[in-house]
């Protein structure tokens, strides 16, 4: 049991001499993790923050084409297709209509 704890302590505190086989094994394990781990472990996932689009930006559109028009405008603005989950219509005190777009 003492041998296992001593080995774990040396590994945890990286106390093997450079050039020893234990040091080489630890380096190989680190490199294997870096090169073999999936990319999703190193990238942040985008948060799904709702986007606000004012009706002034869209111009005159029909209510039944709202989702398609918002999708086209968001694709033009951000350079990639937007997957729309739902759209909320909000009207402020001055009467201006805005659309809150929730993405998938």
Buried (B, 14 or more C-beta within 10 A) or exposed (E): EEEEEEEEEEBEEEEBEEEEEBBEEBEEEEEEEEEEEEEEEEEEEEEEEEBEBEBEEBEEEEEEEBBEBBBBBBEEEEEEEBEBEEBEEEEEEEEEEBBEBEBE
